[in-house]
Amino acid sequence: GKDRIIFATKEDHETPSSAELVADDPDDPYEEQGLILPNGDINWNCPCLGGMASGPCGEQFKSAFSCFHNSTEEIKGSDCVDQFRAMQECMQKYPDLYPQEDENDEKSSKDLEAASMEASAAKEEKGSS
């Protein structure tokens, strides 16, 4: 395979290394360059994408994200509605992989927030009387 095991002795470590360092290739798409590579392409291997470019909806994600990235519309991405719709439809087929924000979850967190504020207000009223 690609790996090679080398055993080194104490004597091997006593002599200075003769290894030569090779400069990093700025155009290497596998290097962590961030989201946009120096040539302007999207780095699909960027950890910042959270693996969205792979998986069952990877192609739909790439299509939508590329469209948005290259969009020249005044409202950026407004010309990409079809691609984002296709991506969303795909993701809805895999709810375990792509959890949707549930309206009930959002509502219950707002209810919890309101209840917390009411409790704080009631506590302040009690303390001031």
Distance bins in CASP14 RR format, pairs under 12 A and 6 or more apart:
PFRMAT RR
TARGET T0000
AUTHOR 0000-0000-0000
RMODE 2
METHOD distances of the structure
MODEL  1
6 12 0 0 0 0 1 0 0 0 0 0 0
7 13 0 0 0 0 0 1 0 0 0 0 0
8 14 0 0 0 0 0 1 0 0 0 0 0
8 15 0 0 0 0 0 1 0 0 0 0 0
8 17 0 0 0 0 0 1 0 0 0 0 0
9 15 0 0 0 0 0 1 0 0 0 0 0
12 18 0 0 0 0 0 1 0 0 0 0 0
22 28 0 0 0 0 0 1 0 0 0 0 0
23 31 0 0 0 0 0 1 0 0 0 0 0
24 30 0 0 0 0 0 1 0 0 0 0 0
24 31 1 0 0 1 0 0 0 0 0 0 0
24 32 0 0 0 0 0 1 0 0 0 0 0
24 33 0 0 0 0 1 0 0 0 0 0 0
24 38 0 0 0 0 0 1 0 0 0 0 0
25 31 1 0 0 1 0 0 0 0 0 0 0
25 33 0 0 0 0 0 1 0 0 0 0 0
25 37 0 0 0 0 0 1 0 0 0 0 0
25 38 0 0 0 0 0 1 0 0 0 0 0
25 39 0 0 0 0 0 1 0 0 0 0 0
26 32 0 0 0 0 0 1 0 0 0 0 0
26 33 1 0 0 1 0 0 0 0 0 0 0
26 34 0 0 0 0 0 1 0 0 0 0 0
26 37 0 0 0 0 1 0 0 0 0 0 0
26 38 1 0 1 0 0 0 0 0 0 0 0
26 39 0 0 0 0 1 0 0 0 0 0 0
26 40 0 0 0 0 0 1 0 0 0 0 0
26 43 0 0 0 0 0 1 0 0 0 0 0
27 33 0 0 0 0 1 0 0 0 0 0 0
27 37 1 0 0 1 0 0 0 0 0 0 0
27 38 1 0 0 1 0 0 0 0 0 0 0
27 39 1 0 0 1 0 0 0 0 0 0 0
27 40 0 0 0 0 0 1 0 0 0 0 0
27 41 0 0 0 0 1 0 0 0 0 0 0
27 43 0 0 0 0 0 1 0 0 0 0 0
28 37 0 0 0 0 1 0 0 0 0 0 0
28 38 0 0 0 0 1 0 0 0 0 0 0
28 39 0 0 0 0 0 1 0 0 0 0 0
28 43 0 0 0 0 0 1 0 0 0 0 0
28 45 0 0 0 0 0 1 0 0 0 0 0
29 36 0 0 0 0 0 1 0 0 0 0 0
29 37 1 0 0 1 0 0 0 0 0 0 0
29 38 0 0 0 0 0 1 0 0 0 0 0
29 39 0 0 0 0 1 0 0 0 0 0 0
29 40 0 0 0 0 0 1 0 0 0 0 0
29 41 1 0 0 1 0 0 0 0 0 0 0
29 42 0 0 0 0 1 0 0 0 0 0 0
29 43 1 0 0 1 0 0 0 0 0 0 0
29 44 1 0 0 1 0 0 0 0 0 0 0
29 45 1 0 0 1 0 0 0 0 0 0 0
29 46 0 0 0 0 1 0 0 0 0 0 0
30 37 0 0 0 0 0 1 0 0 0 0 0
30 43 0 0 0 0 1 0 0 0 0 0 0
30 44 0 0 0 0 0 1 0 0 0 0 0
30 45 1 0 0 1 0 0 0 0 0 0 0
30 46 0 0 0 0 0 1 0 0 0 0 0
31 37 0 0 0 0 1 0 0 0 0 0 0
31 38 0 0 0 0 0 1 0 0 0 0 0
31 43 0 0 0 0 1 0 0 0 0 0 0
31 45 0 0 0 0 1 0 0 0 0 0 0
31 46 0 0 0 0 0 1 0 0 0 0 0
32 43 0 0 0 0 1 0 0 0 0 0 0
32 45 1 0 0 1 0 0 0 0 0 0 0
32 46 1 0 0 1 0 0 0 0 0 0 0
32 47 1 0 0 1 0 0 0 0 0 0 0
32 48 0 0 0 0 1 0 0 0 0 0 0
32 49 0 0 0 0 0 1 0 0 0 0 0
33 39 0 0 0 0 1 0 0 0 0 0 0
33 40 0 0 0 0 1 0 0 0 0 0 0
33 41 0 0 0 0 1 0 0 0 0 0 0
33 42 0 0 0 0 0 1 0 0 0 0 0
33 43 1 0 1 0 0 0 0 0 0 0 0
33 44 0 0 0 0 0 1 0 0 0 0 0
33 45 0 0 0 0 1 0 0 0 0 0 0
33 46 1 0 0 1 0 0 0 0 0 0 0
33 47 0 0 0 0 0 1 0 0 0 0 0
33 48 0 0 0 0 0 1 0 0 0 0 0
34 40 0 0 0 0 0 1 0 0 0 0 0
34 41 0 0 0 0 0 1 0 0 0 0 0
34 42 0 0 0 0 1 0 0 0 0 0 0
34 43 1 0 1 0 0 0 0 0 0 0 0
34 44 0 0 0 0 0 1 0 0 0 0 0
34 45 0 0 0 0 1 0 0 0 0 0 0
34 46 1 0 1 0 0 0 0 0 0 0 0
34 47 0 0 0 0 1 0 0 0 0 0 0
34 48 1 0 0 1 0 0 0 0 0 0 0
34 49 0 0 0 0 1 0 0 0 0 0 0
35 41 0 0 0 0 0 1 0 0 0 0 0
35 42 1 0 0 1 0 0 0 0 0 0 0
35 43 1 0 1 0 0 0 0 0 0 0 0
35 44 0 0 0 0 1 0 0 0 0 0 0
35 45 0 0 0 0 0 1 0 0 0 0 0
35 46 1 0 1 0 0 0 0 0 0 0 0
35 47 0 0 0 0 1 0 0 0 0 0 0
35 48 1 0 1 0 0 0 0 0 0 0 0
35 49 1 0 0 1 0 0 0 0 0 0 0
35 50 0 0 0 0 0 1 0 0 0 0 0
35 52 0 0 0 0 0 1 0 0 0 0 0
35 53 0 0 0 0 0 1 0 0 0 0 0
35 65 0 0 0 0 1 0 0 0 0 0 0
35 68 0 0 0 0 0 1 0 0 0 0 0
35 69 0 0 0 0 1 0 0 0 0 0 0
36 42 1 0 0 1 0 0 0 0 0 0 0
36 43 1 0 0 1 0 0 0 0 0 0 0
36 44 0 0 0 0 0 1 0 0 0 0 0
36 46 0 0 0 0 1 0 0 0 0 0 0
36 48 0 0 0 0 0 1 0 0 0 0 0
36 49 0 0 0 0 0 1 0 0 0 0 0
36 65 0 0 0 0 0 1 0 0 0 0 0
36 66 0 0 0 0 0 1 0 0 0 0 0
36 69 1 0 0 1 0 0 0 0 0 0 0
36 70 0 0 0 0 0 1 0 0 0 0 0
37 43 1 0 1 0 0 0 0 0 0 0 0
37 44 0 0 0 0 1 0 0 0 0 0 0
37 45 0 0 0 0 1 0 0 0 0 0 0
37 46 0 0 0 0 1 0 0 0 0 0 0
37 69 0 0 0 0 0 1 0 0 0 0 0
40 66 0 0 0 0 0 1 0 0 0 0 0
40 69 0 0 0 0 1 0 0 0 0 0 0
40 70 0 0 0 0 0 1 0 0 0 0 0
41 62 0 0 0 0 0 1 0 0 0 0 0
41 65 0 0 0 0 0 1 0 0 0 0 0
41 66 0 0 0 0 1 0 0 0 0 0 0
41 69 0 0 0 0 1 0 0 0 0 0 0
41 70 0 0 0 0 0 1 0 0 0 0 0
42 48 0 0 0 0 0 1 0 0 0 0 0
42 49 0 0 0 0 1 0 0 0 0 0 0
42 52 0 0 0 0 0 1 0 0 0 0 0
42 53 0 0 0 0 1 0 0 0 0 0 0
42 61 0 0 0 0 0 1 0 0 0 0 0
42 62 1 0 0 1 0 0 0 0 0 0 0
42 63 0 0 0 0 0 1 0 0 0 0 0
42 64 0 0 0 0 0 1 0 0 0 0 0
42 65 1 0 0 1 0 0 0 0 0 0 0
42 66 1 0 0 1 0 0 0 0 0 0 0
42 67 0 0 0 0 0 1 0 0 0 0 0
42 68 0 0 0 0 0 1 0 0 0 0 0
42 69 1 0 1 0 0 0 0 0 0 0 0
42 70 0 0 0 0 1 0 0 0 0 0 0
43 49 0 0 0 0 1 0 0 0 0 0 0
43 53 0 0 0 0 1 0 0 0 0 0 0
43 62 0 0 0 0 0 1 0 0 0 0 0
43 65 0 0 0 0 0 1 0 0 0 0 0
43 69 0 0 0 0 0 1 0 0 0 0 0
44 50 0 0 0 0 0 1 0 0 0 0 0
44 51 0 0 0 0 1 0 0 0 0 0 0
44 52 0 0 0 0 1 0 0 0 0 0 0
44 53 1 0 1 0 0 0 0 0 0 0 0
44 54 0 0 0 0 1 0 0 0 0 0 0
44 55 0 0 0 0 0 1 0 0 0 0 0
44 58 0 0 0 0 1 0 0 0 0 0 0
44 59 0 0 0 0 0 1 0 0 0 0 0
44 61 0 0 0 0 1 0 0 0 0 0 0
44 62 1 0 0 1 0 0 0 0 0 0 0
44 63 0 0 0 0 0 1 0 0 0 0 0
44 65 0 0 0 0 1 0 0 0 0 0 0
44 66 0 0 0 0 1 0 0 0 0 0 0
44 69 0 0 0 0 0 1 0 0 0 0 0
45 51 0 0 0 0 1 0 0 0 0 0 0
45 52 0 0 0 0 0 1 0 0 0 0 0
45 53 1 0 0 1 0 0 0 0 0 0 0
45 54 0 0 0 0 1 0 0 0 0 0 0
46 52 0 0 0 0 0 1 0 0 0 0 0
46 53 0 0 0 0 1 0 0 0 0 0 0
46 54 0 0 0 0 0 1 0 0 0 0 0
46 65 0 0 0 0 0 1 0 0 0 0 0
47 53 0 0 0 0 0 1 0 0 0 0 0
48 65 0 0 0 0 0 1 0 0 0 0 0
49 55 0 0 0 0 0 1 0 0 0 0 0
49 58 0 0 0 0 1 0 0 0 0 0 0
49 61 0 0 0 0 1 0 0 0 0 0 0
49 62 0 0 0 0 1 0 0 0 0 0 0
49 65 0 0 0 0 1 0 0 0 0 0 0
49 69 0 0 0 0 0 1 0 0 0 0 0
50 58 0 0 0 0 0 1 0 0 0 0 0
50 61 0 0 0 0 0 1 0 0 0 0 0
50 65 0 0 0 0 0 1 0 0 0 0 0
50 97 0 0 0 0 0 1 0 0 0 0 0
50 98 0 0 0 0 0 1 0 0 0 0 0
51 57 0 0 0 0 0 1 0 0 0 0 0
51 58 0 0 0 0 1 0 0 0 0 0 0
51 61 0 0 0 0 1 0 0 0 0 0 0
51 62 0 0 0 0 0 1 0 0 0 0 0
51 65 0 0 0 0 0 1 0 0 0 0 0
51 97 0 0 0 0 0 1 0 0 0 0 0
51 98 0 0 0 0 0 1 0 0 0 0 0
52 58 1 0 0 1 0 0 0 0 0 0 0
52 59 0 0 0 0 0 1 0 0 0 0 0
52 60 0 0 0 0 1 0 0 0 0 0 0
52 61 1 0 1 0 0 0 0 0 0 0 0
52 62 0 0 0 0 1 0 0 0 0 0 0
52 63 0 0 0 0 0 1 0 0 0 0 0
52 64 0 0 0 0 1 0 0 0 0 0 0
52 65 1 0 0 1 0 0 0 0 0 0 0
52 87 0 0 0 0 1 0 0 0 0 0 0
52 90 0 0 0 0 0 1 0 0 0 0 0
52 91 0 0 0 0 1 0 0 0 0 0 0
52 97 0 0 0 0 0 1 0 0 0 0 0
52 98 0 0 0 0 1 0 0 0 0 0 0
53 59 0 0 0 0 1 0 0 0 0 0 0
53 60 0 0 0 0 0 1 0 0 0 0 0
53 61 1 0 1 0 0 0 0 0 0 0 0
53 62 1 0 1 0 0 0 0 0 0 0 0
53 63 0 0 0 0 0 1 0 0 0 0 0
53 64 0 0 0 0 0 1 0 0 0 0 0
53 65 1 0 0 1 0 0 0 0 0 0 0
53 66 0 0 0 0 0 1 0 0 0 0 0
53 87 0 0 0 0 0 1 0 0 0 0 0
54 60 0 0 0 0 0 1 0 0 0 0 0
54 61 0 0 0 0 1 0 0 0 0 0 0
54 62 0 0 0 0 1 0 0 0 0 0 0
54 97 0 0 0 0 0 1 0 0 0 0 0
55 61 0 0 0 0 1 0 0 0 0 0 0
55 62 0 0 0 0 0 1 0 0 0 0 0
55 87 0 0 0 0 0 1 0 0 0 0 0
55 90 0 0 0 0 1 0 0 0 0 0 0
55 91 0 0 0 0 0 1 0 0 0 0 0
55 93 0 0 0 0 0 1 0 0 0 0 0
55 94 0 0 0 0 1 0 0 0 0 0 0
55 97 1 0 0 1 0 0 0 0 0 0 0
55 98 0 0 0 0 1 0 0 0 0 0 0
56 87 0 0 0 0 0 1 0 0 0 0 0
56 89 0 0 0 0 0 1 0 0 0 0 0
56 90 1 0 0 1 0 0 0 0 0 0 0
56 91 0 0 0 0 1 0 0 0 0 0 0
56 92 0 0 0 0 0 1 0 0 0 0 0
56 93 1 0 0 1 0 0 0 0 0 0 0
56 94 1 0 1 0 0 0 0 0 0 0 0
56 95 0 0 0 0 0 1 0 0 0 0 0
56 96 0 0 0 0 0 1 0 0 0 0 0
56 97 1 0 0 1 0 0 0 0 0 0 0
56 98 0 0 0 0 1 0 0 0 0 0 0
57 63 0 0 0 0 1 0 0 0 0 0 0
57 64 0 0 0 0 1 0 0 0 0 0 0
57 65 0 0 0 0 0 1 0 0 0 0 0
57 83 0 0 0 0 0 1 0 0 0 0 0
57 84 0 0 0 0 0 1 0 0 0 0 0
57 86 0 0 0 0 1 0 0 0 0 0 0
57 87 1 0 0 1 0 0 0 0 0 0 0
57 88 0 0 0 0 1 0 0 0 0 0 0
57 89 0 0 0 0 1 0 0 0 0 0 0
57 90 1 1 0 0 0 0 0 0 0 0 0
57 91 1 0 1 0 0 0 0 0 0 0 0
57 92 0 0 0 0 1 0 0 0 0 0 0
57 93 0 0 0 0 1 0 0 0 0 0 0
57 94 1 0 0 1 0 0 0 0 0 0 0
57 95 0 0 0 0 0 1 0 0 0 0 0
57 97 1 0 0 1 0 0 0 0 0 0 0
57 98 1 0 0 1 0 0 0 0 0 0 0
58 64 0 0 0 0 1 0 0 0 0 0 0
58 65 0 0 0 0 1 0 0 0 0 0 0
58 66 0 0 0 0 0 1 0 0 0 0 0
58 83 0 0 0 0 0 1 0 0 0 0 0
58 86 0 0 0 0 0 1 0 0 0 0 0
58 87 0 0 0 0 1 0 0 0 0 0 0
58 90 0 0 0 0 1 0 0 0 0 0 0
58 91 0 0 0 0 1 0 0 0 0 0 0
58 94 0 0 0 0 0 1 0 0 0 0 0
58 97 0 0 0 0 0 1 0 0 0 0 0
58 98 0 0 0 0 0 1 0 0 0 0 0
59 65 0 0 0 0 0 1 0 0 0 0 0
59 66 0 0 0 0 0 1 0 0 0 0 0
59 83 0 0 0 0 0 1 0 0 0 0 0
59 86 0 0 0 0 1 0 0 0 0 0 0
59 87 0 0 0 0 1 0 0 0 0 0 0
59 90 0 0 0 0 1 0 0 0 0 0 0
60 66 0 0 0 0 0 1 0 0 0 0 0
60 67 0 0 0 0 0 1 0 0 0 0 0
60 80 0 0 0 0 0 1 0 0 0 0 0
60 82 0 0 0 0 0 1 0 0 0 0 0
60 83 1 0 0 1 0 0 0 0 0 0 0
60 84 0 0 0 0 1 0 0 0 0 0 0
60 85 0 0 0 0 1 0 0 0 0 0 0
60 86 1 0 1 0 0 0 0 0 0 0 0
60 87 1 1 0 0 0 0 0 0 0 0 0
60 88 0 0 0 0 1 0 0 0 0 0 0
60 89 0 0 0 0 1 0 0 0 0 0 0
60 90 1 0 1 0 0 0 0 0 0 0 0
60 91 1 0 0 1 0 0 0 0 0 0 0
60 92 0 0 0 0 0 1 0 0 0 0 0
60 93 0 0 0 0 0 1 0 0 0 0 0
60 94 0 0 0 0 0 1 0 0 0 0 0
60 98 0 0 0 0 0 1 0 0 0 0 0
61 67 0 0 0 0 0 1 0 0 0 0 0
61 68 0 0 0 0 0 1 0 0 0 0 0
61 69 0 0 0 0 0 1 0 0 0 0 0
61 80 0 0 0 0 0 1 0 0 0 0 0
61 83 0 0 0 0 1 0 0 0 0 0 0
61 84 0 0 0 0 1 0 0 0 0 0 0
61 86 0 0 0 0 1 0 0 0 0 0 0
61 87 1 0 1 0 0 0 0 0 0 0 0
61 88 0 0 0 0 0 1 0 0 0 0 0
61 90 0 0 0 0 1 0 0 0 0 0 0
61 91 0 0 0 0 1 0 0 0 0 0 0
61 97 0 0 0 0 0 1 0 0 0 0 0
61 98 0 0 0 0 1 0 0 0 0 0 0
62 68 0 0 0 0 0 1 0 0 0 0 0
62 69 0 0 0 0 0 1 0 0 0 0 0
62 70 0 0 0 0 0 1 0 0 0 0 0
62 83 0 0 0 0 1 0 0 0 0 0 0
62 86 0 0 0 0 0 1 0 0 0 0 0
62 87 0 0 0 0 1 0 0 0 0 0 0
62 90 0 0 0 0 0 1 0 0 0 0 0
63 69 0 0 0 0 0 1 0 0 0 0 0
63 70 0 0 0 0 0 1 0 0 0 0 0
63 80 0 0 0 0 1 0 0 0 0 0 0
63 82 0 0 0 0 1 0 0 0 0 0 0
63 83 1 0 1 0 0 0 0 0 0 0 0
63 84 0 0 0 0 1 0 0 0 0 0 0
63 85 0 0 0 0 0 1 0 0 0 0 0
63 86 1 0 0 1 0 0 0 0 0 0 0
63 87 1 0 0 1 0 0 0 0 0 0 0
63 90 0 0 0 0 0 1 0 0 0 0 0
64 70 0 0 0 0 0 1 0 0 0 0 0
64 71 0 0 0 0 0 1 0 0 0 0 0
64 77 0 0 0 0 1 0 0 0 0 0 0
64 79 0 0 0 0 0 1 0 0 0 0 0
64 80 1 0 1 0 0 0 0 0 0 0 0
64 81 0 0 0 0 1 0 0 0 0 0 0
64 82 0 0 0 0 1 0 0 0 0 0 0
64 83 1 1 0 0 0 0 0 0 0 0 0
64 84 1 0 1 0 0 0 0 0 0 0 0
64 85 0 0 0 0 1 0 0 0 0 0 0
64 86 1 0 0 1 0 0 0 0 0 0 0
64 87 1 0 1 0 0 0 0 0 0 0 0
64 88 0 0 0 0 1 0 0 0 0 0 0
64 89 0 0 0 0 0 1 0 0 0 0 0
64 90 0 0 0 0 1 0 0 0 0 0 0
64 91 0 0 0 0 0 1 0 0 0 0 0
65 71 0 0 0 0 0 1 0 0 0 0 0
65 77 0 0 0 0 0 1 0 0 0 0 0
65 80 0 0 0 0 1 0 0 0 0 0 0
65 83 0 0 0 0 1 0 0 0 0 0 0
65 84 0 0 0 0 1 0 0 0 0 0 0
65 87 0 0 0 0 1 0 0 0 0 0 0
66 77 0 0 0 0 0 1 0 0 0 0 0
66 79 0 0 0 0 0 1 0 0 0 0 0
66 80 0 0 0 0 1 0 0 0 0 0 0
66 83 0 0 0 0 1 0 0 0 0 0 0
66 84 0 0 0 0 0 1 0 0 0 0 0
66 87 0 0 0 0 0 1 0 0 0 0 0
67 73 0 0 0 0 0 1 0 0 0 0 0
67 76 0 0 0 0 0 1 0 0 0 0 0
67 77 1 0 0 1 0 0 0 0 0 0 0
67 78 0 0 0 0 0 1 0 0 0 0 0
67 79 1 0 0 1 0 0 0 0 0 0 0
67 80 1 1 0 0 0 0 0 0 0 0 0
67 81 0 0 0 0 1 0 0 0 0 0 0
67 82 0 0 0 0 1 0 0 0 0 0 0
67 83 1 0 1 0 0 0 0 0 0 0 0
67 84 0 0 0 0 1 0 0 0 0 0 0
67 85 0 0 0 0 0 1 0 0 0 0 0
67 86 0 0 0 0 0 1 0 0 0 0 0
67 87 0 0 0 0 0 1 0 0 0 0 0
68 75 0 0 0 0 0 1 0 0 0 0 0
68 76 1 0 0 1 0 0 0 0 0 0 0
68 77 1 0 1 0 0 0 0 0 0 0 0
68 78 0 0 0 0 1 0 0 0 0 0 0
68 79 0 0 0 0 1 0 0 0 0 0 0
68 80 1 0 1 0 0 0 0 0 0 0 0
68 81 0 0 0 0 0 1 0 0 0 0 0
68 83 0 0 0 0 1 0 0 0 0 0 0
68 84 1 0 0 1 0 0 0 0 0 0 0
68 87 0 0 0 0 0 1 0 0 0 0 0
69 76 0 0 0 0 1 0 0 0 0 0 0
69 77 0 0 0 0 1 0 0 0 0 0 0
69 80 0 0 0 0 1 0 0 0 0 0 0
69 83 0 0 0 0 0 1 0 0 0 0 0
70 76 0 0 0 0 1 0 0 0 0 0 0
70 77 0 0 0 0 1 0 0 0 0 0 0
70 79 0 0 0 0 1 0 0 0 0 0 0
70 80 0 0 0 0 1 0 0 0 0 0 0
70 83 0 0 0 0 0 1 0 0 0 0 0
71 77 1 1 0 0 0 0 0 0 0 0 0
71 78 1 0 0 1 0 0 0 0 0 0 0
71 79 1 0 1 0 0 0 0 0 0 0 0
71 80 1 0 0 1 0 0 0 0 0 0 0
71 81 0 0 0 0 0 1 0 0 0 0 0
71 83 0 0 0 0 0 1 0 0 0 0 0
71 84 0 0 0 0 0 1 0 0 0 0 0
72 78 0 0 0 0 0 1 0 0 0 0 0
72 79 0 0 0 0 1 0 0 0 0 0 0
72 80 0 0 0 0 0 1 0 0 0 0 0
73 79 1 0 1 0 0 0 0 0 0 0 0
73 80 0 0 0 0 1 0 0 0 0 0 0
73 81 0 0 0 0 0 1 0 0 0 0 0
75 81 0 0 0 0 0 1 0 0 0 0 0
77 83 0 0 0 0 1 0 0 0 0 0 0
77 84 0 0 0 0 1 0 0 0 0 0 0
78 84 0 0 0 0 0 1 0 0 0 0 0
80 86 0 0 0 0 0 1 0 0 0 0 0
80 87 0 0 0 0 1 0 0 0 0 0 0
80 88 0 0 0 0 0 1 0 0 0 0 0
81 87 0 0 0 0 0 1 0 0 0 0 0
81 88 0 0 0 0 0 1 0 0 0 0 0
82 88 0 0 0 0 0 1 0 0 0 0 0
82 89 0 0 0 0 0 1 0 0 0 0 0
83 89 0 0 0 0 0 1 0 0 0 0 0
83 90 0 0 0 0 0 1 0 0 0 0 0
84 90 0 0 0 0 0 1 0 0 0 0 0
84 91 0 0 0 0 0 1 0 0 0 0 0
85 91 0 0 0 0 0 1 0 0 0 0 0
85 92 0 0 0 0 0 1 0 0 0 0 0
86 92 0 0 0 0 0 1 0 0 0 0 0
86 93 0 0 0 0 0 1 0 0 0 0 0
87 93 0 0 0 0 0 1 0 0 0 0 0
87 94 0 0 0 0 0 1 0 0 0 0 0
87 98 0 0 0 0 1 0 0 0 0 0 0
88 94 0 0 0 0 0 1 0 0 0 0 0
88 98 0 0 0 0 1 0 0 0 0 0 0
88 100 0 0 0 0 1 0 0 0 0 0 0
89 98 0 0 0 0 0 1 0 0 0 0 0
90 97 0 0 0 0 0 1 0 0 0 0 0
90 98 0 0 0 0 1 0 0 0 0 0 0
91 97 1 0 0 1 0 0 0 0 0 0 0
91 98 1 1 0 0 0 0 0 0 0 0 0
91 99 0 0 0 0 1 0 0 0 0 0 0
91 100 1 0 0 1 0 0 0 0 0 0 0
91 101 0 0 0 0 0 1 0 0 0 0 0
92 98 1 0 0 1 0 0 0 0 0 0 0
92 99 0 0 0 0 0 1 0 0 0 0 0
92 100 1 0 0 1 0 0 0 0 0 0 0
93 100 0 0 0 0 0 1 0 0 0 0 0
94 100 0 0 0 0 0 1 0 0 0 0 0
95 101 0 0 0 0 0 1 0 0 0 0 0
95 102 0 0 0 0 0 1 0 0 0 0 0
99 105 0 0 0 0 1 0 0 0 0 0 0
100 106 0 0 0 0 0 1 0 0 0 0 0
101 107 0 0 0 0 0 1 0 0 0 0 0
101 108 0 0 0 0 0 1 0 0 0 0 0
101 109 0 0 0 0 0 1 0 0 0 0 0
102 108 0 0 0 0 1 0 0 0 0 0 0
102 109 0 0 0 0 0 1 0 0 0 0 0
103 109 0 0 0 0 0 1 0 0 0 0 0
103 110 0 0 0 0 0 1 0 0 0 0 0
104 110 0 0 0 0 0 1 0 0 0 0 0
104 111 0 0 0 0 0 1 0 0 0 0 0
105 111 0 0 0 0 0 1 0 0 0 0 0
105 112 0 0 0 0 0 1 0 0 0 0 0
106 112 0 0 0 0 0 1 0 0 0 0 0
106 113 0 0 0 0 0 1 0 0 0 0 0
107 113 0 0 0 0 0 1 0 0 0 0 0
107 114 0 0 0 0 0 1 0 0 0 0 0
108 114 0 0 0 0 0 1 0 0 0 0 0
108 115 0 0 0 0 0 1 0 0 0 0 0
109 115 0 0 0 0 0 1 0 0 0 0 0
109 116 0 0 0 0 0 1 0 0 0 0 0
110 116 0 0 0 0 0 1 0 0 0 0 0
110 117 0 0 0 0 0 1 0 0 0 0 0
111 117 0 0 0 0 0 1 0 0 0 0 0
111 118 0 0 0 0 0 1 0 0 0 0 0
112 118 0 0 0 0 0 1 0 0 0 0 0
112 119 0 0 0 0 0 1 0 0 0 0 0
113 119 0 0 0 0 0 1 0 0 0 0 0
113 120 0 0 0 0 0 1 0 0 0 0 0
114 120 0 0 0 0 0 1 0 0 0 0 0
114 121 0 0 0 0 0 1 0 0 0 0 0
115 121 0 0 0 0 0 1 0 0 0 0 0
115 122 0 0 0 0 0 1 0 0 0 0 0
116 122 0 0 0 0 0 1 0 0 0 0 0
116 123 0 0 0 0 0 1 0 0 0 0 0
117 123 0 0 0 0 0 1 0 0 0 0 0
117 124 0 0 0 0 0 1 0 0 0 0 0
118 124 0 0 0 0 0 1 0 0 0 0 0
118 125 0 0 0 0 0 1 0 0 0 0 0
119 125 0 0 0 0 0 1 0 0 0 0 0
119 126 0 0 0 0 0 1 0 0 0 0 0
120 126 0 0 0 0 0 1 0 0 0 0 0
120 127 0 0 0 0 0 1 0 0 0 0 0
121 127 0 0 0 0 0 1 0 0 0 0 0
121 128 0 0 0 0 0 1 0 0 0 0 0
122 128 0 0 0 0 0 1 0 0 0 0 0
122 129 0 0 0 0 0 1 0 0 0 0 0
123 129 0 0 0 0 0 1 0 0 0 0 0
END
